[in-house]
Amino acid sequence: MSVKNKNSKKNPPKSVVLVDDKVLYREALAGHLSKHCLNVIGAFGFHELASDPLNVLQPDIVLGSPNLNDEGDIQPILSLIKASKECPVLLISPPYCSKLVSELIHAGIAGIVLKTQPFNILLKAIERVISNELWFDRALITSVLKNSSYPGQFMVNQHHGLGSLSKREREVANLVAKGFNTASISKKLNICEKTVQNHIYSIYGKLGVKDRLELARFVSDNGKA
């Protein structure tokens, strides 16, 4: 007689909402995601956001696939970010210029996966964003920081600069500024991911920044930690 282990239950699949004006694309992507333990609970066009479907569904993540016009109008994306409220938004998009990416990041986008990248990269990005991480290509972050038009944007604690960080925290801060995610930092420094996260939260508190982008910008503005 076999006895089932009550603790052996699998975690429920994470919920996803797709936002794209192309119905065929949405249906195809939903089919692929469902094969990887992701539950697509809704799919809408950008024009349908006015009815506030995201507030009703409250998914774990929103995947948006916008089409930028020749003028680079990002208003549909900004509307998506606003409609998503606390839910993270991950874009599946063509390459953007650094100025547009900077605007999207400062508006609250959680990550960007390029349409030229393979599907497994999208799956990794979804996992990381759901885990409250940002997902941006390192070269993209470097370009955004270099060409940022937001000097002095962040309210940094003036009494506690990079000198207030421990040696390990400085190592973590430098890697975050280079675009490394938690898993990559863990492998590079040979410490567990939980320890990396603890260091990052400690760094946030000491520097008065609220996310990885602000930390990267702070390190960029103040020199290597």
C-alpha positions as protocol buffer text, in pm:
chain_id: "A"
residue {
  index: 1
  type: MET
  ca { x: 0 y: 0 z: 0 }
}
residue {
  index: 2
  type: SER
  ca { x: 148 y: 333 z: -106 }
}
residue {
  index: 3
  type: VAL
  ca { x: 113 y: 644 z: 104 }
}
residue {
  index: 4
  type: LYS
  ca { x: 114 y: 984 z: -63 }
}
residue {
  index: 5
  type: ASN
  ca { x: 341 y: 1246 z: 84 }
}
residue {
  index: 6
  type: LYS
  ca { x: 135 y: 1554 z: 163 }
}
residue {
  index: 7
  type: ASN
  ca { x: 440 y: 1772 z: 103 }
}
residue {
  index: 8
  type: SER
  ca { x: 498 y: 1631 z: -246 }
}
residue {
  index: 9
  type: LYS
  ca { x: 238 y: 1850 z: -413 }
}
residue {
  index: 10
  type: LYS
  ca { x: 375 y: 2057 z: -696 }
}
residue {
  index: 11
  type: ASN
  ca { x: 359 y: 2431 z: -677 }
}
residue {
  index: 12
  type: PRO
  ca { x: 69 y: 2570 z: -882 }
}
residue {
  index: 13
  type: PRO
  ca { x: 172 y: 2718 z: -1218 }
}
residue {
  index: 14
  type: LYS
  ca { x: 236 y: 3091 z: -1228 }
}
residue {
  index: 15
  type: SER
  ca { x: -36 y: 3296 z: -1392 }
}
residue {
  index: 16
  type: VAL
  ca { x: 33 y: 3504 z: -1702 }
}
residue {
  index: 17
  type: VAL
  ca { x: -163 y: 3763 z: -1897 }
}
residue {
  index: 18
  type: LEU
  ca { x: -62 y: 3837 z: -2257 }
}
residue {
  index: 19
  type: VAL
  ca { x: -112 y: 4181 z: -2408 }
}
residue {
  index: 20
  type: ASP
  ca { x: -65 y: 4203 z: -2784 }
}
residue {
  index: 21
  type: ASP
  ca { x: -282 y: 4335 z: -3065 }
}
residue {
  index: 22
  type: LYS
  ca { x: -210 y: 4031 z: -3285 }
}
residue {
  index: 23
  type: VAL
  ca { x: -452 y: 3753 z: -3192 }
}
residue {
  index: 24
  type: LEU
  ca { x: -267 y: 3480 z: -3380 }
}
residue {
  index: 25
  type: TYR
  ca { x: 59 y: 3568 z: -3203 }
}
residue {
  index: 26
  type: ARG
  ca { x: -112 y: 3567 z: -2862 }
}
residue {
  index: 27
  type: GLU
  ca { x: -264 y: 3225 z: -2921 }
}
residue {
  index: 28
  type: ALA
  ca { x: 66 y: 3077 z: -3040 }
}
residue {
  index: 29
  type: LEU
  ca { x: 259 y: 3218 z: -2743 }
}
residue {
  index: 30
  type: ALA
  ca { x: -7 y: 3099 z: -2498 }
}
residue {
  index: 31
  type: GLY
  ca { x: 29 y: 2748 z: -2636 }
}
residue {
  index: 32
  type: HIS
  ca { x: 406 y: 2749 z: -2590 }
}
residue {
  index: 33
  type: LEU
  ca { x: 389 y: 2891 z: -2237 }
}
residue {
  index: 34
  type: SER
  ca { x: 131 y: 2634 z: -2125 }
}
residue {
  index: 35
  type: LYS
  ca { x: 382 y: 2358 z: -2203 }
}
residue {
  index: 36
  type: HIS
  ca { x: 618 y: 2505 z: -1944 }
}
residue {
  index: 37
  type: CYS
  ca { x: 399 y: 2518 z: -1632 }
}
residue {
  index: 38
  type: LEU
  ca { x: 271 y: 2870 z: -1701 }
}
residue {
  index: 39
  type: ASN
  ca { x: -101 y: 2934 z: -1687 }
}
residue {
  index: 40
  type: VAL
  ca { x: -221 y: 3198 z: -1935 }
}
residue {
  index: 41
  type: ILE
  ca { x: -533 y: 3333 z: -1766 }
}
residue {
  index: 42
  type: GLY
  ca { x: -603 y: 3614 z: -2009 }
}
residue {
  index: 43
  type: ALA
  ca { x: -503 y: 3762 z: -2345 }
}
residue {
  index: 44
  type: PHE
  ca { x: -590 y: 4111 z: -2463 }
}
residue {
  index: 45
  type: GLY
  ca { x: -506 y: 4379 z: -2714 }
}
residue {
  index: 46
  type: PHE
  ca { x: -362 y: 4708 z: -2592 }
}
residue {
  index: 47
  type: HIS
  ca { x: -691 y: 4879 z: -2680 }
}
residue {
  index: 48
  type: GLU
  ca { x: -874 y: 4656 z: -2430 }
}
residue {
  index: 49
  type: LEU
  ca { x: -680 y: 4778 z: -2126 }
}
residue {
  index: 50
  type: ALA
  ca { x: -933 y: 5055 z: -2062 }
}
residue {
  index: 51
  type: SER
  ca { x: -1173 y: 4793 z: -1922 }
}
residue {
  index: 52
  type: ASP
  ca { x: -912 y: 4719 z: -1650 }
}
residue {
  index: 53
  type: PRO
  ca { x: -889 y: 4339 z: -1700 }
}
residue {
  index: 54
  type: LEU
  ca { x: -556 y: 4317 z: -1515 }
}
residue {
  index: 55
  type: ASN
  ca { x: -709 y: 4445 z: -1192 }
}
residue {
  index: 56
  type: VAL
  ca { x: -966 y: 4167 z: -1209 }
}
residue {
  index: 57
  type: LEU
  ca { x: -728 y: 3885 z: -1302 }
}
residue {
  index: 58
  type: GLN
  ca { x: -425 y: 3991 z: -1093 }
}
residue {
  index: 59
  type: PRO
  ca { x: -169 y: 3765 z: -1266 }
}
residue {
  index: 60
  type: ASP
  ca { x: 183 y: 3693 z: -1146 }
}
residue {
  index: 61
  type: ILE
  ca { x: 326 y: 3858 z: -1457 }
}
residue {
  index: 62
  type: VAL
  ca { x: 213 y: 4048 z: -1766 }
}
residue {
  index: 63
  type: LEU
  ca { x: 382 y: 3987 z: -2100 }
}
residue {
  index: 64
  type: GLY
  ca { x: 341 y: 4277 z: -2340 }
}
residue {
  index: 65
  type: SER
  ca { x: 442 y: 4267 z: -2705 }
}
residue {
  index: 66
  type: PRO
  ca { x: 397 y: 4619 z: -2846 }
}
residue {
  index: 67
  type: ASN
  ca { x: 454 y: 4751 z: -3195 }
}
residue {
  index: 68
  type: LEU
  ca { x: 633 y: 5084 z: -3193 }
}
residue {
  index: 69
  type: ASN
  ca { x: 535 y: 5315 z: -3477 }
}
residue {
  index: 70
  type: ASP
  ca { x: 784 y: 5525 z: -3670 }
}
residue {
  index: 71
  type: GLU
  ca { x: 758 y: 5805 z: -3413 }
}
residue {
  index: 72
  type: GLY
  ca { x: 852 y: 5569 z: -3133 }
}
residue {
  index: 73
  type: ASP
  ca { x: 524 y: 5623 z: -2948 }
}
residue {
  index: 74
  type: ILE
  ca { x: 553 y: 5433 z: -2619 }
}
residue {
  index: 75
  type: GLN
  ca { x: 220 y: 5551 z: -2481 }
}
residue {
  index: 76
  type: PRO
  ca { x: 56 y: 5206 z: -2518 }
}
residue {
  index: 77
  type: ILE
  ca { x: 338 y: 5059 z: -2309 }
}
residue {
  index: 78
  type: LEU
  ca { x: 308 y: 5331 z: -2046 }
}
residue {
  index: 79
  type: SER
  ca { x: -66 y: 5263 z: -2031 }
}
residue {
  index: 80
  type: LEU
  ca { x: 9 y: 4893 z: -1982 }
}
residue {
  index: 81
  type: ILE
  ca { x: 248 y: 4967 z: -1694 }
}
residue {
  index: 82
  type: LYS
  ca { x: -13 y: 5189 z: -1530 }
}
residue {
  index: 83
  type: ALA
  ca { x: -289 y: 4930 z: -1576 }
}
residue {
  index: 84
  type: SER
  ca { x: -74 y: 4651 z: -1431 }
}
residue {
  index: 85
  type: LYS
  ca { x: -37 y: 4835 z: -1098 }
}
residue {
  index: 86
  type: GLU
  ca { x: 173 y: 4607 z: -873 }
}
residue {
  index: 87
  type: CYS
  ca { x: 205 y: 4328 z: -1130 }
}
residue {
  index: 88
  type: PRO
  ca { x: 544 y: 4322 z: -1309 }
}
residue {
  index: 89
  type: VAL
  ca { x: 547 y: 4383 z: -1684 }
}
residue {
  index: 90
  type: LEU
  ca { x: 793 y: 4206 z: -1912 }
}
residue {
  index: 91
  type: LEU
  ca { x: 816 y: 4328 z: -2271 }
}
residue {
  index: 92
  type: ILE
  ca { x: 878 y: 4109 z: -2574 }
}
residue {
  index: 93
  type: SER
  ca { x: 998 y: 4360 z: -2825 }
}
residue {
  index: 94
  type: PRO
  ca { x: 1220 y: 4462 z: -3114 }
}
residue {
  index: 95
  type: PRO
  ca { x: 1541 y: 4648 z: -3022 }
}
residue {
  index: 96
  type: TYR
  ca { x: 1477 y: 5000 z: -2887 }
}
residue {
  index: 97
  type: CYS
  ca { x: 1711 y: 5295 z: -2877 }
}
residue {
  index: 98
  type: SER
  ca { x: 1863 y: 5363 z: -2534 }
}
residue {
  index: 99
  type: LYS
  ca { x: 1651 y: 5677 z: -2485 }
}
residue {
  index: 100
  type: LEU
  ca { x: 1325 y: 5483 z: -2520 }
}
residue {
  index: 101
  type: VAL
  ca { x: 1452 y: 5202 z: -2300 }
}
residue {
  index: 102
  type: SER
  ca { x: 1550 y: 5456 z: -2035 }
}
residue {
  index: 103
  type: GLU
  ca { x: 1199 y: 5602 z: -2039 }
}
residue {
  index: 104
  type: LEU
  ca { x: 1045 y: 5255 z: -2008 }
}
residue {
  index: 105
  type: ILE
  ca { x: 1272 y: 5156 z: -1720 }
}
residue {
  index: 106
  type: HIS
  ca { x: 1199 y: 5474 z: -1528 }
}
residue {
  index: 107
  type: ALA
  ca { x: 828 y: 5419 z: -1594 }
}
residue {
  index: 108
  type: GLY
  ca { x: 853 y: 5087 z: -1413 }
}
residue {
  index: 109
  type: ILE
  ca { x: 906 y: 4815 z: -1673 }
}
residue {
  index: 110
  type: ALA
  ca { x: 1052 y: 4499 z: -1516 }
}
residue {
  index: 111
  type: GLY
  ca { x: 1239 y: 4365 z: -1815 }
}
residue {
  index: 112
  type: ILE
  ca { x: 1280 y: 4339 z: -2190 }
}
residue {
  index: 113
  type: VAL
  ca { x: 1327 y: 4025 z: -2399 }
}
residue {
  index: 114
  type: LEU
  ca { x: 1413 y: 4088 z: -2762 }
}
residue {
  index: 115
  type: LYS
  ca { x: 1214 y: 3912 z: -3033 }
}
residue {
  index: 116
  type: THR
  ca { x: 1546 y: 3801 z: -3180 }
}
residue {
  index: 117
  type: GLN
  ca { x: 1623 y: 3593 z: -2869 }
}
residue {
  index: 118
  type: PRO
  ca { x: 1528 y: 3224 z: -2827 }
}
residue {
  index: 119
  type: PHE
  ca { x: 1225 y: 3103 z: -2631 }
}
residue {
  index: 120
  type: ASN
  ca { x: 1433 y: 2964 z: -2344 }
}
residue {
  index: 121
  type: ILE
  ca { x: 1557 y: 3318 z: -2273 }
}
residue {
  index: 122
  type: LEU
  ca { x: 1196 y: 3431 z: -2239 }
}
residue {
  index: 123
  type: LEU
  ca { x: 1130 y: 3151 z: -1990 }
}
residue {
  index: 124
  type: LYS
  ca { x: 1433 y: 3253 z: -1782 }
}
residue {
  index: 125
  type: ALA
  ca { x: 1322 y: 3615 z: -1790 }
}
residue {
  index: 126
  type: ILE
  ca { x: 971 y: 3524 z: -1674 }
}
residue {
  index: 127
  type: GLU
  ca { x: 1113 y: 3322 z: -1384 }
}
residue {
  index: 128
  type: ARG
  ca { x: 1343 y: 3604 z: -1274 }
}
residue {
  index: 129
  type: VAL
  ca { x: 1085 y: 3880 z: -1303 }
}
residue {
  index: 130
  type: ILE
  ca { x: 831 y: 3679 z: -1104 }
}
residue {
  index: 131
  type: SER
  ca { x: 1106 y: 3645 z: -840 }
}
residue {
  index: 132
  type: ASN
  ca { x: 1119 y: 4027 z: -818 }
}
residue {
  index: 133
  type: GLU
  ca { x: 1431 y: 4070 z: -1029 }
}
residue {
  index: 134
  type: LEU
  ca { x: 1483 y: 4293 z: -1330 }
}
residue {
  index: 135
  type: TRP
  ca { x: 1570 y: 4142 z: -1667 }
}
residue {
  index: 136
  type: PHE
  ca { x: 1776 y: 4355 z: -1904 }
}
residue {
  index: 137
  type: ASP
  ca { x: 2063 y: 4275 z: -2134 }
}
residue {
  index: 138
  type: ARG
  ca { x: 2394 y: 4393 z: -1987 }
}
residue {
  index: 139
  type: ALA
  ca { x: 2485 y: 4586 z: -2302 }
}
residue {
  index: 140
  type: LEU
  ca { x: 2143 y: 4751 z: -2290 }
}
residue {
  index: 141
  type: ILE
  ca { x: 2185 y: 4862 z: -1929 }
}
residue {
  index: 142
  type: THR
  ca { x: 2532 y: 4998 z: -2006 }
}
residue {
  index: 143
  type: SER
  ca { x: 2393 y: 5198 z: -2298 }
}
residue {
  index: 144
  type: VAL
  ca { x: 2105 y: 5333 z: -2089 }
}
residue {
  index: 145
  type: LEU
  ca { x: 2334 y: 5445 z: -1807 }
}
residue {
  index: 146
  type: LYS
  ca { x: 2577 y: 5604 z: -2051 }
}
residue {
  index: 147
  type: ASN
  ca { x: 2307 y: 5798 z: -2236 }
}
residue {
  index: 148
  type: SER
  ca { x: 2071 y: 5862 z: -1945 }
}
residue {
  index: 149
  type: SER
  ca { x: 1899 y: 6200 z: -1945 }
}
residue {
  index: 150
  type: TYR
  ca { x: 1795 y: 6172 z: -1581 }
}
residue {
  index: 151
  type: PRO
  ca { x: 2089 y: 6321 z: -1385 }
}
residue {
  index: 152
  type: GLY
  ca { x: 2025 y: 6352 z: -1015 }
}
residue {
  index: 153
  type: GLN
  ca { x: 1702 y: 6157 z: -1053 }
}
residue {
  index: 154
  type: PHE
  ca { x: 1744 y: 5941 z: -747 }
}
residue {
  index: 155
  type: MET
  ca { x: 1705 y: 6046 z: -385 }
}
residue {
  index: 156
  type: VAL
  ca { x: 2029 y: 5900 z: -252 }
}
residue {
  index: 157
  type: ASN
  ca { x: 2123 y: 5915 z: 114 }
}
residue {
  index: 158
  type: GLN
  ca { x: 2402 y: 6174 z: 110 }
}
residue {
  index: 159
  type: HIS
  ca { x: 2546 y: 6062 z: 444 }
}
residue {
  index: 160
  type: HIS
  ca { x: 2607 y: 5700 z: 342 }
}
residue {
  index: 161
  type: GLY
  ca { x: 2786 y: 5655 z: 10 }
}
residue {
  index: 162
  type: LEU
  ca { x: 2970 y: 5359 z: -137 }
}
residue {
  index: 163
  type: GLY
  ca { x: 3220 y: 5380 z: 149 }
}
residue {
  index: 164
  type: SER
  ca { x: 2951 y: 5256 z: 387 }
}
residue {
  index: 165
  type: LEU
  ca { x: 2936 y: 4919 z: 209 }
}
residue {
  index: 166
  type: SER
  ca { x: 3129 y: 4615 z: 322 }
}
residue {
  index: 167
  type: LYS
  ca { x: 3384 y: 4458 z: 87 }
}
residue {
  index: 168
  type: ARG
  ca { x: 3136 y: 4187 z: -15 }
}
residue {
  index: 169
  type: GLU
  ca { x: 2857 y: 4440 z: -63 }
}
residue {
  index: 170
  type: ARG
  ca { x: 3084 y: 4644 z: -291 }
}
residue {
  index: 171
  type: GLU
  ca { x: 3153 y: 4333 z: -498 }
}
residue {
  index: 172
  type: VAL
  ca { x: 2781 y: 4266 z: -529 }
}
residue {
  index: 173
  type: ALA
  ca { x: 2705 y: 4629 z: -613 }
}
residue {
  index: 174
  type: ASN
  ca { x: 2964 y: 4632 z: -892 }
}
residue {
  index: 175
  type: LEU
  ca { x: 2821 y: 4314 z: -1045 }
}
residue {
  index: 176
  type: VAL
  ca { x: 2465 y: 4448 z: -1026 }
}
residue {
  index: 177
  type: ALA
  ca { x: 2585 y: 4762 z: -1205 }
}
residue {
  index: 178
  type: LYS
  ca { x: 2725 y: 4542 z: -1482 }
}
residue {
  index: 179
  type: GLY
  ca { x: 2385 y: 4377 z: -1529 }
}
residue {
  index: 180
  type: PHE
  ca { x: 2449 y: 4045 z: -1351 }
}
residue {
  index: 181
  type: ASN
  ca { x: 2138 y: 3878 z: -1209 }
}
residue {
  index: 182
  type: THR
  ca { x: 2121 y: 3703 z: -872 }
}
residue {
  index: 183
  type: ALA
  ca { x: 2211 y: 3358 z: -1007 }
}
residue {
  index: 184
  type: SER
  ca { x: 2513 y: 3492 z: -1198 }
}
residue {
  index: 185
  type: ILE
  ca { x: 2639 y: 3685 z: -895 }
}
residue {
  index: 186
  type: SER
  ca { x: 2595 y: 3372 z: -682 }
}
residue {
  index: 187
  type: LYS
  ca { x: 2812 y: 3166 z: -916 }
}
residue {
  index: 188
  type: LYS
  ca { x: 3076 y: 3435 z: -962 }
}
residue {
  index: 189
  type: LEU
  ca { x: 3120 y: 3500 z: -589 }
}
residue {
  index: 190
  type: ASN
  ca { x: 3059 y: 3138 z: -486 }
}
residue {
  index: 191
  type: ILE
  ca { x: 2782 y: 3226 z: -242 }
}
residue {
  index: 192
  type: CYS
  ca { x: 2418 y: 3115 z: -234 }
}
residue {
  index: 193
  type: GLU
  ca { x: 2145 y: 3318 z: -404 }
}
residue {
  index: 194
  type: LYS
  ca { x: 1976 y: 3394 z: -71 }
}
residue {
  index: 195
  type: THR
  ca { x: 2299 y: 3553 z: 54 }
}
residue {
  index: 196
  type: VAL
  ca { x: 2319 y: 3762 z: -263 }
}
residue {
  index: 197
  type: GLN
  ca { x: 1964 y: 3885 z: -208 }
}
residue {
  index: 198
  type: ASN
  ca { x: 2043 y: 3971 z: 154 }
}
residue {
  index: 199
  type: HIS
  ca { x: 2345 y: 4174 z: 44 }
}
residue {
  index: 200
  type: ILE
  ca { x: 2137 y: 4356 z: -217 }
}
residue {
  index: 201
  type: TYR
  ca { x: 1867 y: 4451 z: 34 }
}
residue {
  index: 202
  type: SER
  ca { x: 2136 y: 4573 z: 274 }
}
residue {
  index: 203
  type: ILE
  ca { x: 2291 y: 4782 z: -5 }
}
residue {
  index: 204
  type: TYR
  ca { x: 1952 y: 4934 z: -88 }
}
residue {
  index: 205
  type: GLY
  ca { x: 1908 y: 5042 z: 272 }
}
residue {
  index: 206
  type: LYS
  ca { x: 2256 y: 5192 z: 305 }
}
residue {
  index: 207
  type: LEU
  ca { x: 2244 y: 5385 z: -23 }
}
residue {
  index: 208
  type: GLY
  ca { x: 1877 y: 5480 z: -18 }
}
residue {
  index: 209
  type: VAL
  ca { x: 1801 y: 5323 z: -357 }
}
residue {
  index: 210
  type: LYS
  ca { x: 1495 y: 5113 z: -428 }
}
residue {
  index: 211
  type: ASP
  ca { x: 1591 y: 4878 z: -710 }
}
residue {
  index: 212
  type: ARG
  ca { x: 1875 y: 4743 z: -923 }
}
residue {
  index: 213
  type: LEU
  ca { x: 1851 y: 5017 z: -1181 }
}
residue {
  index: 214
  type: GLU
  ca { x: 1892 y: 5290 z: -920 }
}
residue {
  index: 215
  type: LEU
  ca { x: 2184 y: 5097 z: -771 }
}
residue {
  index: 216
  type: ALA
  ca { x: 2346 y: 5064 z: -1114 }
}
residue {
  index: 217
  type: ARG
  ca { x: 2299 y: 5434 z: -1179 }
}
residue {
  index: 218
  type: PHE
  ca { x: 2442 y: 5524 z: -837 }
}
residue {
  index: 219
  type: VAL
  ca { x: 2754 y: 5314 z: -898 }
}
residue {
  index: 220
  type: SER
  ca { x: 2788 y: 5464 z: -1247 }
}
residue {
  index: 221
  type: ASP
  ca { x: 2761 y: 5820 z: -1113 }
}
residue {
  index: 222
  type: ASN
  ca { x: 2994 y: 5766 z: -816 }
}
residue {
  index: 223
  type: GLY
  ca { x: 3258 y: 5539 z: -960 }
}
residue {
  index: 224
  type: LYS
  ca { x: 3329 y: 5173 z: -897 }
}
residue {
  index: 225
  type: ALA
  ca { x: 3234 y: 5064 z: -546 }
}
